Amino acid sequence: MIWLGLATLVVVFVVGFRVLTSDSRRAIRRLSERLAITPVPLESMIDQLGKTAGNEYLHYLERPNEAHLQNAAQVLLIWQVGIVDSSEQNLH
């Protein structure tokens, strides 16, 4: 009987987590599919931006306009080239 309660708790937690994060996962997947990359660099950038800036970036990315998607891709490019791999070779 205890295992049934624990299993129910786990299922509720997993379903709740999936529902609460569905918008951000959809936005990340949309940009990563457009750029034909894995979501890892995008998720890493959002984590490094911090909570407030990361949420603002996600809300911007969730907008349906194509221009917003292109701007979000440009921010990812600048972050990747200028911050992650900021060697002199990339900056020239």
Sequence and secondary structure as in RCSB ss.txt:
>XXXX:A:sequence
MIWLGLATLVVVFVVGFRVLTSDSRRAIRRLSERLAITPVPLESMIDQLGKTAGNEYLHYLERPNEAHLQNAAQV
LLIWQVGIVDSSEQNLH
>XXXX:A:secstr
 HHHHHHHHHHHHHHHHHHHTHHHHHHHHHHHHHHT  SHHHHHHHHHH HHHHHHHHHHHTS  HHHHHHHHHH
HHHIIIIIIT  HHHH 
